[in-house]
Structure formats: C-alpha cells, structure tokens
C-alpha cells in the first residue's frame, strides 16, 4: 500500500469513531415489579438489546434508551470500517502488482 493510500485510510478510519460490530434490537420485556399495570395488560416495556460475538459466543447487553442512537451510529461505523479494510486489502495487492510490473518493465528495457 502506498504511503498516500495508507494516510488516506488512517484519516478515514479516525473519522469512524465510535465503532462497534453487532446488532441493536428493540424488544418488549416484562419488568421486575410485581404489580405493574402495563405488564398485567400484556403490553410489556420497550428495551434495547445489543447483540455481539465474544470469543465465538453470542452475547447480549442491555442498552439504555438514551445510548441507543450512539450504538446505532457505532454499528454503522463498524460496517464502514469493514468495507474500508476490504478495500485496503485490494489496494495492497494492486500496489504490489504495479511495483512488480514497473520493475519488470525496467528489466526489459536494459
């Protein structure tokens, strides 16, 4: 990867904070209060759950409602980061080929 490509990659990655890999779902759950009228009517309470992998195992965490927009943005940034990593891998190979072919052209000119 050329120095310019590397610097562009790092600048783009720096702008992708916060970053996360996983999913965010809004679910309905009963609460722990024994006499909750809402739960008694079967309505339950909205809650956000962040699901992610940790050492190959699926994990879930409760996300406070006010943090949900930040987690959504982090997940989207994580997807963008994965795309950037994929493009960087292609760039490494293409740069190698360009240098290899330029060296071969110089060798033929002699």
Biopython code that builds the backbone (N, CA, C, O; Angstrom):
import numpy as np
from Bio.PDB.StructureBuilder import StructureBuilder

atoms = [
    (1, "UNK", "N", (0.856, -1.173, 0.000)),
    (1, "UNK", "CA", (0.000, 0.000, 0.000)),
    (1, "UNK", "C", (0.902, 1.235, 0.000)),
    (1, "UNK", "O", (1.844, 1.328, 0.786)),
    (2, "UNK", "N", (0.607, 2.158, -0.870)),
    (2, "UNK", "CA", (1.433, 3.365, -0.951)),
    (2, "UNK", "C", (1.243, 4.220, 0.305)),
    (2, "UNK", "O", (0.250, 4.096, 1.022)),
    (3, "UNK", "N", (2.201, 5.070, 0.538)),
    (3, "UNK", "CA", (2.156, 5.943, 1.727)),
    (3, "UNK", "C", (0.906, 6.828, 1.690)),
    (3, "UNK", "O", (0.275, 7.060, 2.721)),
    (4, "UNK", "N", (0.551, 7.319, 0.496)),
    (4, "UNK", "CA", (-0.629, 8.180, 0.362)),
    (4, "UNK", "C", (-1.907, 7.395, 0.675)),
    (4, "UNK", "O", (-2.804, 7.894, 1.355)),
    (5, "UNK", "N", (-1.974, 6.159, 0.167)),
    (5, "UNK", "CA", (-3.144, 5.317, 0.429)),
    (5, "UNK", "C", (-3.255, 5.011, 1.913)),
    (5, "UNK", "O", (-4.350, 5.012, 2.474)),
    (6, "UNK", "N", (-2.122, 4.748, 2.545)),
    (6, "UNK", "CA", (-2.112, 4.442, 3.967)),
    (6, "UNK", "C", (-2.592, 5.636, 4.777)),
    (6, "UNK", "O", (-3.385, 5.482, 5.706)),
    (7, "UNK", "N", (-2.119, 6.815, 4.433)),
    (7, "UNK", "CA", (-2.536, 8.019, 5.160)),
    (7, "UNK", "C", (-4.024, 8.301, 4.959)),
    (7, "UNK", "O", (-4.711, 8.706, 5.896)),
    (8, "UNK", "N", (-4.522, 8.089, 3.739)),
    (8, "UNK", "CA", (-5.949, 8.294, 3.468)),
    (8, "UNK", "C", (-6.786, 7.294, 4.260)),
    (8, "UNK", "O", (-7.828, 7.649, 4.809)),
    (9, "UNK", "N", (-6.326, 6.042, 4.316)),
    (9, "UNK", "CA", (-7.031, 5.019, 5.074)),
    (9, "UNK", "C", (-7.108, 5.401, 6.551)),
    (9, "UNK", "O", (-8.178, 5.352, 7.157)),
    (10, "UNK", "N", (-5.970, 5.779, 7.125)),
    (10, "UNK", "CA", (-5.928, 6.124, 8.547)),
    (10, "UNK", "C", (-6.790, 7.348, 8.859)),
    (10, "UNK", "O", (-7.439, 7.398, 9.904)),
    (11, "UNK", "N", (-6.801, 8.325, 7.970)),
    (11, "UNK", "CA", (-7.640, 9.507, 8.180)),
    (11, "UNK", "C", (-9.121, 9.125, 8.133)),
    (11, "UNK", "O", (-9.920, 9.615, 8.931)),
    (12, "UNK", "N", (-9.478, 8.256, 7.201)),
    (12, "UNK", "CA", (-10.865, 7.812, 7.102)),
    (12, "UNK", "C", (-11.293, 7.001, 8.310)),
    (12, "UNK", "O", (-12.416, 7.150, 8.792)),
    (13, "UNK", "N", (-10.410, 6.143, 8.803)),
    (13, "UNK", "CA", (-10.712, 5.308, 9.965)),
    (13, "UNK", "C", (-10.875, 6.169, 11.219)),
    (13, "UNK", "O", (-11.731, 5.899, 12.061)),
    (14, "UNK", "N", (-10.058, 7.188, 11.330)),
    (14, "UNK", "CA", (-10.121, 8.066, 12.506)),
    (14, "UNK", "C", (-11.503, 8.714, 12.628)),
    (14, "UNK", "O", (-11.986, 8.962, 13.733)),
    (15, "UNK", "N", (-12.126, 8.982, 11.492)),
    (15, "UNK", "CA", (-13.445, 9.618, 11.494)),
    (15, "UNK", "C", (-14.568, 8.635, 11.852)),
    (15, "UNK", "O", (-15.713, 9.051, 12.030)),
    (16, "UNK", "N", (-14.259, 7.351, 11.958)),
    (16, "UNK", "CA", (-15.278, 6.335, 12.217)),
    (16, "UNK", "C", (-15.379, 5.963, 13.697)),
    (16, "UNK", "O", (-15.528, 4.785, 14.021)),
    (17, "UNK", "N", (-15.304, 6.921, 14.578)),
    (17, "UNK", "CA", (-15.465, 6.629, 15.987)),
    (17, "UNK", "C", (-16.776, 7.206, 16.471)),
    (17, "UNK", "O", (-17.072, 8.338, 16.090)),
    (18, "UNK", "N", (-17.569, 6.561, 17.250)),
    (18, "UNK", "CA", (-17.367, 5.251, 17.855)),
    (18, "UNK", "C", (-17.599, 4.129, 16.846)),
    (18, "UNK", "O", (-18.240, 4.329, 15.814)),
    (19, "UNK", "N", (-17.074, 2.954, 17.156)),
    (19, "UNK", "CA", (-17.188, 1.809, 16.256)),
    (19, "UNK", "C", (-17.608, 0.574, 17.055)),
    (19, "UNK", "O", (-17.175, 0.380, 18.191)),
    (20, "UNK", "N", (-18.462, -0.259, 16.443)),
    (20, "UNK", "CA", (-18.906, -1.489, 17.093)),
    (20, "UNK", "C", (-19.283, -2.491, 16.014)),
    (20, "UNK", "O", (-19.603, -2.124, 14.884)),
    (21, "UNK", "N", (-19.239, -3.754, 16.386)),
    (21, "UNK", "CA", (-19.696, -4.822, 15.490)),
    (21, "UNK", "C", (-20.758, -5.608, 16.244)),
    (21, "UNK", "O", (-20.501, -6.142, 17.322)),
    (22, "UNK", "N", (-21.941, -5.672, 15.671)),
    (22, "UNK", "CA", (-23.042, -6.372, 16.301)),
    (22, "UNK", "C", (-24.347, -5.848, 15.758)),
    (22, "UNK", "O", (-24.395, -5.285, 14.664)),
    (23, "UNK", "N", (-25.412, -6.034, 16.524)),
    (23, "UNK", "CA", (-26.723, -5.536, 16.105)),
    (23, "UNK", "C", (-27.459, -4.973, 17.307)),
    (23, "UNK", "O", (-27.190, -5.332, 18.453)),
    (24, "UNK", "N", (-28.390, -4.086, 17.016)),
    (24, "UNK", "CA", (-29.202, -3.456, 18.055)),
    (24, "UNK", "C", (-30.656, -3.741, 17.733)),
    (24, "UNK", "O", (-31.107, -3.507, 16.613)),
    (25, "UNK", "N", (-31.387, -4.245, 18.712)),
    (25, "UNK", "CA", (-32.801, -4.560, 18.504)),
    (25, "UNK", "C", (-33.626, -3.947, 19.628)),
    (25, "UNK", "O", (-33.208, -3.910, 20.785)),
    (26, "UNK", "N", (-34.813, -3.468, 19.253)),
    (26, "UNK", "CA", (-35.757, -3.011, 20.268)),
    (26, "UNK", "C", (-36.691, -4.178, 20.547)),
    (26, "UNK", "O", (-37.304, -4.730, 19.633)),
    (27, "UNK", "N", (-36.793, -4.544, 21.807)),
    (27, "UNK", "CA", (-37.622, -5.674, 22.216)),
    (27, "UNK", "C", (-38.616, -5.206, 23.272)),
    (27, "UNK", "O", (-38.518, -4.084, 23.768)),
    (28, "UNK", "N", (-39.559, -6.052, 23.609)),
    (28, "UNK", "CA", (-40.526, -5.780, 24.676)),
    (28, "UNK", "C", (-40.327, -6.820, 25.764)),
    (28, "UNK", "O", (-40.349, -8.023, 25.503)),
    (29, "UNK", "N", (-40.131, -6.342, 26.996)),
    (29, "UNK", "CA", (-39.841, -7.258, 28.103)),
    (29, "UNK", "C", (-40.705, -6.902, 29.315)),
    (29, "UNK", "O", (-41.030, -5.736, 29.537)),
    (30, "UNK", "N", (-41.065, -7.910, 30.084)),
    (30, "UNK", "CA", (-41.764, -7.610, 31.334)),
    (30, "UNK", "C", (-40.769, -7.043, 32.350)),
    (30, "UNK", "O", (-39.575, -7.338, 32.294)),
    (31, "UNK", "N", (-41.262, -6.243, 33.259)),
    (31, "UNK", "CA", (-40.363, -5.679, 34.271)),
    (31, "UNK", "C", (-40.374, -6.566, 35.519)),
    (31, "UNK", "O", (-41.061, -7.587, 35.559)),
    (32, "UNK", "N", (-39.622, -6.173, 36.511)),
    (32, "UNK", "CA", (-39.490, -6.965, 37.737)),
    (32, "UNK", "C", (-40.510, -6.562, 38.805)),
    (32, "UNK", "O", (-40.596, -7.204, 39.851)),
    (33, "UNK", "N", (-41.274, -5.517, 38.551)),
    (33, "UNK", "CA", (-42.246, -5.060, 39.556)),
    (33, "UNK", "C", (-43.443, -6.011, 39.591)),
    (33, "UNK", "O", (-44.019, -6.302, 38.543)),
    (34, "UNK", "N", (-43.824, -6.496, 40.754)),
    (34, "UNK", "CA", (-44.891, -7.500, 40.834)),
    (34, "UNK", "C", (-46.286, -6.974, 40.464)),
    (34, "UNK", "O", (-47.122, -7.753, 40.003)),
    (35, "UNK", "N", (-46.555, -5.697, 40.650)),
    (35, "UNK", "CA", (-47.897, -5.167, 40.375)),
    (35, "UNK", "C", (-47.893, -4.151, 39.221)),
    (35, "UNK", "O", (-48.652, -3.183, 39.250)),
    (36, "UNK", "N", (-47.074, -4.361, 38.243)),
    (36, "UNK", "CA", (-47.003, -3.419, 37.123)),
    (36, "UNK", "C", (-48.269, -3.560, 36.267)),
    (36, "UNK", "O", (-48.552, -4.630, 35.728)),
    (37, "UNK", "N", (-49.024, -2.460, 36.153)),
    (37, "UNK", "CA", (-50.275, -2.489, 35.383)),
    (37, "UNK", "C", (-50.005, -2.747, 33.896)),
    (37, "UNK", "O", (-50.763, -3.453, 33.231)),
    (38, "UNK", "N", (-48.943, -2.179, 33.400)),
    (38, "UNK", "CA", (-48.602, -2.346, 31.974)),
    (38, "UNK", "C", (-48.332, -3.819, 31.656)),
    (38, "UNK", "O", (-48.839, -4.353, 30.670)),
    (39, "UNK", "N", (-47.533, -4.461, 32.497)),
    (39, "UNK", "CA", (-47.212, -5.878, 32.289)),
    (39, "UNK", "C", (-48.467, -6.741, 32.480)),
    (39, "UNK", "O", (-48.651, -7.741, 31.786)),
    (40, "UNK", "N", (-49.325, -6.346, 33.425)),
    (40, "UNK", "CA", (-50.566, -7.096, 33.662)),
    (40, "UNK", "C", (-51.469, -7.058, 32.434)),
    (40, "UNK", "O", (-52.195, -8.016, 32.166)),
    (41, "UNK", "N", (-51.428, -5.952, 31.687)),
    (41, "UNK", "CA", (-52.216, -5.838, 30.446)),
    (41, "UNK", "C", (-51.526, -6.557, 29.283)),
    (41, "UNK", "O", (-52.098, -6.660, 28.198)),
    (42, "UNK", "N", (-50.298, -7.056, 29.499)),
    (42, "UNK", "CA", (-49.566, -7.755, 28.442)),
    (42, "UNK", "C", (-48.795, -6.834, 27.513)),
    (42, "UNK", "O", (-48.294, -7.274, 26.479)),
    (43, "UNK", "N", (-48.695, -5.552, 27.873)),
    (43, "UNK", "CA", (-48.011, -4.583, 26.999)),
    (43, "UNK", "C", (-46.492, -4.683, 27.096)),
    (43, "UNK", "O", (-45.798, -4.461, 26.104)),
    (44, "UNK", "N", (-45.982, -5.002, 28.235)),
    (44, "UNK", "CA", (-44.546, -5.077, 28.497)),
    (44, "UNK", "C", (-43.871, -3.728, 28.269)),
    (44, "UNK", "O", (-44.536, -2.743, 27.946)),
    (45, "UNK", "N", (-42.552, -3.685, 28.437)),
    (45, "UNK", "CA", (-41.800, -2.430, 28.352)),
    (45, "UNK", "C", (-40.781, -2.500, 27.220)),
    (45, "UNK", "O", (-40.137, -3.531, 27.031)),
    (46, "UNK", "N", (-40.629, -1.405, 26.460)),
    (46, "UNK", "CA", (-39.617, -1.415, 25.396)),
    (46, "UNK", "C", (-38.215, -1.388, 26.000)),
    (46, "UNK", "O", (-37.972, -0.734, 27.014)),
    (47, "UNK", "N", (-37.307, -2.106, 25.360)),
    (47, "UNK", "CA", (-35.906, -2.136, 25.794)),
    (47, "UNK", "C", (-35.037, -2.350, 24.568)),
    (47, "UNK", "O", (-35.493, -2.895, 23.563)),
    (48, "UNK", "N", (-33.784, -1.921, 24.651)),
    (48, "UNK", "CA", (-32.830, -2.117, 23.561)),
    (48, "UNK", "C", (-31.796, -3.151, 23.984)),
    (48, "UNK", "O", (-31.298, -3.123, 25.109)),
    (49, "UNK", "N", (-31.478, -4.063, 23.068)),
    (49, "UNK", "CA", (-30.508, -5.122, 23.310)),
    (49, "UNK", "C", (-29.438, -5.055, 22.220)),
    (49, "UNK", "O", (-29.754, -5.054, 21.030)),
    (50, "UNK", "N", (-28.172, -4.999, 22.635)),
    (50, "UNK", "CA", (-27.031, -5.050, 21.723)),
    (50, "UNK", "C", (-26.527, -6.488, 21.731)),
    (50, "UNK", "O", (-26.194, -7.028, 22.786)),
    (51, "UNK", "N", (-26.472, -7.104, 20.555)),
    (51, "UNK", "CA", (-26.009, -8.478, 20.413)),
    (51, "UNK", "C", (-24.689, -8.467, 19.663)),
    (51, "UNK", "O", (-24.553, -7.791, 18.643)),
    (52, "UNK", "N", (-23.706, -9.226, 20.174)),
    (52, "UNK", "CA", (-22.367, -9.241, 19.585)),
    (52, "UNK", "C", (-21.720, -10.596, 19.854)),
    (52, "UNK", "O", (-22.214, -11.380, 20.664)),
    (53, "UNK", "N", (-20.620, -10.861, 19.172)),
    (53, "UNK", "CA", (-19.865, -12.091, 19.397)),
    (53, "UNK", "C", (-18.651, -11.799, 20.255)),
    (53, "UNK", "O", (-17.960, -10.799, 20.056)),
    (54, "UNK", "N", (-18.398, -12.678, 21.211)),
    (54, "UNK", "CA", (-17.225, -12.568, 22.074)),
    (54, "UNK", "C", (-16.598, -13.958, 22.150)),
    (54, "UNK", "O", (-17.187, -14.890, 22.698)),
    (55, "UNK", "N", (-15.409, -14.079, 21.599)),
    (55, "UNK", "CA", (-14.718, -15.362, 21.548)),
    (55, "UNK", "C", (-15.607, -16.446, 20.943)),
    (55, "UNK", "O", (-15.663, -17.571, 21.440)),
    (56, "UNK", "N", (-16.300, -16.087, 19.859)),
    (56, "UNK", "CA", (-17.132, -17.027, 19.126)),
    (56, "UNK", "C", (-18.489, -17.305, 19.754)),
    (56, "UNK", "O", (-19.260, -18.101, 19.217)),
    (57, "UNK", "N", (-18.794, -16.679, 20.861)),
    (57, "UNK", "CA", (-20.083, -16.897, 21.519)),
    (57, "UNK", "C", (-20.936, -15.646, 21.455)),
    (57, "UNK", "O", (-20.444, -14.530, 21.617)),
    (58, "UNK", "N", (-22.219, -15.848, 21.216)),
    (58, "UNK", "CA", (-23.158, -14.726, 21.135)),
    (58, "UNK", "C", (-23.417, -14.168, 22.533)),
    (58, "UNK", "O", (-23.711, -14.916, 23.466)),
    (59, "UNK", "N", (-23.307, -12.867, 22.665)),
    (59, "UNK", "CA", (-23.557, -12.178, 23.927)),
    (59, "UNK", "C", (-24.572, -11.068, 23.690)),
    (59, "UNK", "O", (-24.712, -10.567, 22.574)),
    (60, "UNK", "N", (-25.273, -10.692, 24.746)),
    (60, "UNK", "CA", (-26.251, -9.603, 24.680)),
    (60, "UNK", "C", (-26.050, -8.672, 25.864)),
    (60, "UNK", "O", (-25.682, -9.088, 26.962)),
    (61, "UNK", "N", (-26.303, -7.401, 25.600)),
    (61, "UNK", "CA", (-26.222, -6.395, 26.664)),
    (61, "UNK", "C", (-27.413, -5.461, 26.542)),
    (61, "UNK", "O", (-27.834, -5.116, 25.438)),
    (62, "UNK", "N", (-27.946, -5.060, 27.669)),
    (62, "UNK", "CA", (-28.999, -4.050, 27.689)),
    (62, "UNK", "C", (-28.381, -2.701, 27.341)),
    (62, "UNK", "O", (-27.285, -2.378, 27.798)),
    (63, "UNK", "N", (-29.075, -1.927, 26.543)),
    (63, "UNK", "CA", (-28.609, -0.592, 26.154)),
    (63, "UNK", "C", (-29.633, 0.430, 26.643)),
    (63, "UNK", "O", (-30.801, 0.343, 26.265)),
    (64, "UNK", "N", (-29.235, 1.385, 27.461)),
    (64, "UNK", "CA", (-30.178, 2.428, 27.880)),
    (64, "UNK", "C", (-30.728, 3.179, 26.667)),
    (64, "UNK", "O", (-30.009, 3.414, 25.697)),
    (65, "UNK", "N", (-31.975, 3.544, 26.728)),
    (65, "UNK", "CA", (-32.654, 4.217, 25.606)),
    (65, "UNK", "C", (-31.859, 5.416, 25.090)),
    (65, "UNK", "O", (-31.765, 5.618, 23.880)),
    (66, "UNK", "N", (-31.285, 6.211, 25.996)),
    (66, "UNK", "CA", (-30.556, 7.414, 25.558)),
    (66, "UNK", "C", (-29.239, 7.079, 24.851)),
    (66, "UNK", "O", (-28.682, 7.927, 24.154)),
    (67, "UNK", "N", (-28.736, 5.852, 25.025)),
    (67, "UNK", "CA", (-27.493, 5.442, 24.375)),
    (67, "UNK", "C", (-27.746, 4.757, 23.018)),
    (67, "UNK", "O", (-26.813, 4.584, 22.235)),
    (68, "UNK", "N", (-28.972, 4.376, 22.743)),
    (68, "UNK", "CA", (-29.299, 3.638, 21.511)),
    (68, "UNK", "C", (-28.841, 4.357, 20.235)),
    (68, "UNK", "O", (-28.293, 3.692, 19.356)),
    (69, "UNK", "N", (-29.033, 5.678, 20.081)),
    (69, "UNK", "CA", (-28.549, 6.340, 18.860)),
    (69, "UNK", "C", (-27.030, 6.252, 18.696)),
    (69, "UNK", "O", (-26.538, 6.120, 17.576)),
    (70, "UNK", "N", (-26.296, 6.322, 19.783)),
    (70, "UNK", "CA", (-24.834, 6.214, 19.724)),
    (70, "UNK", "C", (-24.435, 4.808, 19.285)),
    (70, "UNK", "O", (-23.532, 4.645, 18.463)),
    (71, "UNK", "N", (-25.101, 3.801, 19.827)),
    (71, "UNK", "CA", (-24.790, 2.416, 19.455)),
    (71, "UNK", "C", (-25.142, 2.167, 17.989)),
    (71, "UNK", "O", (-24.398, 1.482, 17.287)),
    (72, "UNK", "N", (-26.266, 2.713, 17.519)),
    (72, "UNK", "CA", (-26.630, 2.580, 16.092)),
    (72, "UNK", "C", (-25.530, 3.161, 15.199)),
    (72, "UNK", "O", (-25.123, 2.544, 14.215)),
    (73, "UNK", "N", (-25.057, 4.360, 15.561)),
    (73, "UNK", "CA", (-24.000, 5.010, 14.791)),
    (73, "UNK", "C", (-22.714, 4.181, 14.838)),
    (73, "UNK", "O", (-22.025, 4.048, 13.826)),
    (74, "UNK", "N", (-22.390, 3.625, 16.000)),
    (74, "UNK", "CA", (-21.186, 2.799, 16.147)),
    (74, "UNK", "C", (-21.266, 1.558, 15.264)),
    (74, "UNK", "O", (-20.267, 1.165, 14.662)),
    (75, "UNK", "N", (-22.437, 0.941, 15.180)),
    (75, "UNK", "CA", (-22.610, -0.248, 14.332)),
    (75, "UNK", "C", (-22.444, 0.120, 12.866)),
    (75, "UNK", "O", (-21.788, -0.601, 12.115)),
    (76, "UNK", "N", (-23.032, 1.234, 12.456)),
    (76, "UNK", "CA", (-22.873, 1.682, 11.060)),
    (76, "UNK", "C", (-21.413, 1.995, 10.768)),
    (76, "UNK", "O", (-20.905, 1.645, 9.703)),
    (77, "UNK", "N", (-20.733, 2.649, 11.704)),
    (77, "UNK", "CA", (-19.309, 2.927, 11.524)),
    (77, "UNK", "C", (-18.504, 1.628, 11.441)),
    (77, "UNK", "O", (-17.536, 1.545, 10.684)),
    (78, "UNK", "N", (-18.899, 0.624, 12.211)),
    (78, "UNK", "CA", (-18.236, -0.672, 12.142)),
    (78, "UNK", "C", (-18.373, -1.297, 10.757)),
    (78, "UNK", "O", (-17.421, -1.890, 10.248)),
    (79, "UNK", "N", (-19.542, -1.169, 10.146)),
    (79, "UNK", "CA", (-19.741, -1.685, 8.779)),
    (79, "UNK", "C", (-18.871, -0.921, 7.784)),
    (79, "UNK", "O", (-18.276, -1.510, 6.882)),
    (80, "UNK", "N", (-18.805, 0.373, 7.957)),
    (80, "UNK", "CA", (-17.946, 1.178, 7.072)),
    (80, "UNK", "C", (-16.478, 0.808, 7.245)),
    (80, "UNK", "O", (-15.731, 0.752, 6.268)),
    (81, "UNK", "N", (-16.063, 0.554, 8.484)),
    (81, "UNK", "CA", (-14.689, 0.154, 8.754)),
    (81, "UNK", "C", (-14.373, -1.184, 8.075)),
    (81, "UNK", "O", (-13.305, -1.337, 7.481)),
    (82, "UNK", "N", (-15.280, -2.136, 8.158)),
    (82, "UNK", "CA", (-15.064, -3.425, 7.492)),
    (82, "UNK", "C", (-14.925, -3.245, 5.982)),
    (82, "UNK", "O", (-14.088, -3.897, 5.358)),
    (83, "UNK", "N", (-15.738, -2.366, 5.388)),
    (83, "UNK", "CA", (-15.618, -2.085, 3.953)),
    (83, "UNK", "C", (-14.257, -1.473, 3.636)),
    (83, "UNK", "O", (-13.623, -1.845, 2.649)),
    (84, "UNK", "N", (-13.810, -0.540, 4.467)),
    (84, "UNK", "CA", (-12.511, 0.110, 4.253)),
    (84, "UNK", "C", (-11.371, -0.902, 4.354)),
    (84, "UNK", "O", (-10.411, -0.831, 3.587)),
    (85, "UNK", "N", (-11.469, -1.827, 5.277)),
    (85, "UNK", "CA", (-10.443, -2.858, 5.417)),
    (85, "UNK", "C", (-10.403, -3.728, 4.165)),
    (85, "UNK", "O", (-9.325, -4.068, 3.677)),
    (86, "UNK", "N", (-11.569, -4.085, 3.647)),
    (86, "UNK", "CA", (-11.625, -4.876, 2.410)),
    (86, "UNK", "C", (-10.982, -4.143, 1.245)),
    (86, "UNK", "O", (-10.213, -4.729, 0.483)),
    (87, "UNK", "N", (-11.300, -2.848, 1.105)),
    (87, "UNK", "CA", (-10.704, -2.055, 0.025)),
    (87, "UNK", "C", (-9.192, -1.934, 0.204)),
    (87, "UNK", "O", (-8.446, -1.949, -0.776)),
    (88, "UNK", "N", (-8.739, -1.814, 1.453)),
    (88, "UNK", "CA", (-7.297, -1.700, 1.722)),
    (88, "UNK", "C", (-6.576, -2.979, 1.314)),
    (88, "UNK", "O", (-5.461, -2.917, 0.794)),
    (89, "UNK", "N", (-7.189, -4.129, 1.538)),
    (89, "UNK", "CA", (-6.581, -5.391, 1.122)),
    (89, "UNK", "C", (-6.394, -5.457, -0.378)),
    (89, "UNK", "O", (-5.356, -5.909, -0.861)),
    (90, "UNK", "N", (-7.398, -5.007, -1.117)),
    (90, "UNK", "CA", (-7.297, -4.965, -2.582)),
    (90, "UNK", "C", (-6.190, -4.004, -2.988)),
    (90, "UNK", "O", (-5.417, -4.297, -3.901)),
    (91, "UNK", "N", (-6.108, -2.860, -2.318)),
    (91, "UNK", "CA", (-5.092, -1.854, -2.642)),
    (91, "UNK", "C", (-3.680, -2.401, -2.423)),
    (91, "UNK", "O", (-2.777, -2.102, -3.204)),
    (92, "UNK", "N", (-3.481, -3.195, -1.375)),
    (92, "UNK", "CA", (-2.173, -3.798, -1.114)),
    (92, "UNK", "C", (-1.746, -4.667, -2.297)),
    (92, "UNK", "O", (-0.604, -4.593, -2.751)),
    (93, "UNK", "N", (-2.657, -5.478, -2.784)),
    (93, "UNK", "CA", (-2.348, -6.377, -3.907)),
    (93, "UNK", "C", (-2.096, -5.587, -5.188)),
    (93, "UNK", "O", (-1.143, -5.864, -5.916)),
    (94, "UNK", "N", (-2.956, -4.600, -5.461)),
    (94, "UNK", "CA", (-2.780, -3.801, -6.678)),
    (94, "UNK", "C", (-1.474, -3.020, -6.651)),
    (94, "UNK", "O", (-0.801, -2.914, -7.677)),
    (95, "UNK", "N", (-1.103, -2.473, -5.503)),
    (95, "UNK", "CA", (0.163, -1.745, -5.374)),
    (95, "UNK", "C", (1.344, -2.683, -5.609)),
    (95, "UNK", "O", (2.308, -2.317, -6.282)),
    (96, "UNK", "N", (1.270, -3.881, -5.059)),
    (96, "UNK", "CA", (2.329, -4.875, -5.282)),
    (96, "UNK", "C", (2.474, -5.166, -6.777)),
    (96, "UNK", "O", (3.585, -5.199, -7.307)),
    (97, "UNK", "N", (1.349, -5.374, -7.444)),
    (97, "UNK", "CA", (1.396, -5.681, -8.880)),
    (97, "UNK", "C", (1.974, -4.521, -9.688)),
    (97, "UNK", "O", (2.745, -4.732, -10.624)),
    (98, "UNK", "N", (1.594, -3.289, -9.320)),
    (98, "UNK", "CA", (2.129, -2.116, -10.035)),
    (98, "UNK", "C", (3.644, -2.045, -9.888)),
    (98, "UNK", "O", (4.359, -1.811, -10.862)),
    (99, "UNK", "N", (4.130, -2.249, -8.663)),
    (99, "UNK", "CA", (5.585, -2.201, -8.439)),
    (99, "UNK", "C", (6.298, -3.350, -9.142)),
    (99, "UNK", "O", (7.372, -3.167, -9.716)),
    (100, "UNK", "N", (5.699, -4.521, -9.093)),
    (100, "UNK", "CA", (6.297, -5.680, -9.752)),
    (100, "UNK", "C", (6.376, -5.454, -11.260)),
    (100, "UNK", "O", (7.408, -5.716, -11.879)),
    (101, "UNK", "N", (5.283, -4.967, -11.847)),
    (101, "UNK", "CA", (5.256, -4.742, -13.294)),
    (101, "UNK", "C", (6.191, -3.611, -13.698)),
    (101, "UNK", "O", (6.803, -3.674, -14.765)),
    (102, "UNK", "N", (6.316, -2.574, -12.867)),
    (102, "UNK", "CA", (7.244, -1.483, -13.181)),
    (102, "UNK", "C", (8.676, -1.997, -13.141)),
    (102, "UNK", "O", (9.496, -1.601, -13.969)),
    (103, "UNK", "N", (8.986, -2.866, -12.199)),
    (103, "UNK", "CA", (10.328, -3.462, -12.133)),
    (103, "UNK", "C", (10.615, -4.359, -13.333)),
    (103, "UNK", "O", (11.737, -4.377, -13.839)),
    (104, "UNK", "N", (9.612, -5.100, -13.788)),
    (104, "UNK", "CA", (9.767, -5.975, -14.939)),
    (104, "UNK", "C", (9.992, -5.143, -16.216)),
    (104, "UNK", "O", (10.771, -5.528, -17.088)),
    (105, "UNK", "N", (9.309, -4.016, -16.306)),
    (105, "UNK", "CA", (9.468, -3.134, -17.470)),
    (105, "UNK", "C", (10.896, -2.561, -17.504)),
    (105, "UNK", "O", (11.496, -2.462, -18.574)),
    (106, "UNK", "N", (11.435, -2.185, -16.345)),
    (106, "UNK", "CA", (12.796, -1.670, -16.294)),
    (106, "UNK", "C", (13.808, -2.750, -16.689)),
    (106, "UNK", "O", (14.809, -2.476, -17.351)),
    (107, "UNK", "N", (13.516, -3.995, -16.261)),
    (107, "UNK", "CA", (14.399, -5.104, -16.588)),
    (107, "UNK", "C", (14.419, -5.398, -18.079)),
    (107, "UNK", "O", (15.461, -5.784, -18.609)),
    (108, "UNK", "N", (13.300, -5.227, -18.770)),
    (108, "UNK", "CA", (13.220, -5.463, -20.212)),
    (108, "UNK", "C", (13.909, -4.369, -21.013)),
    (108, "UNK", "O", (14.424, -4.614, -22.104)),
    (109, "UNK", "N", (13.914, -3.151, -20.458)),
    (109, "UNK", "CA", (14.485, -2.010, -21.162)),
    (109, "UNK", "C", (16.018, -2.098, -21.211)),
    (109, "UNK", "O", (16.632, -1.439, -22.051)),
    (110, "UNK", "N", (16.629, -2.862, -20.369)),
    (110, "UNK", "CA", (18.094, -2.945, -20.314)),
    (110, "UNK", "C", (18.668, -3.754, -21.418)),
    (110, "UNK", "O", (19.886, -3.911, -21.500)),
]
sb = StructureBuilder()
sb.init_structure("model")
sb.init_model(0)
sb.init_chain("A")
sb.init_seg("    ")
for serial, (resi, resn, name, xyz) in enumerate(atoms, 1):
    if name == "N":
        sb.init_residue(resn, " ", resi, " ")
    sb.init_atom(name, np.array(xyz, "f"), 0.0, 1.0, " ", f" {name:<3s}", serial, name[0])
structure = sb.get_structure()
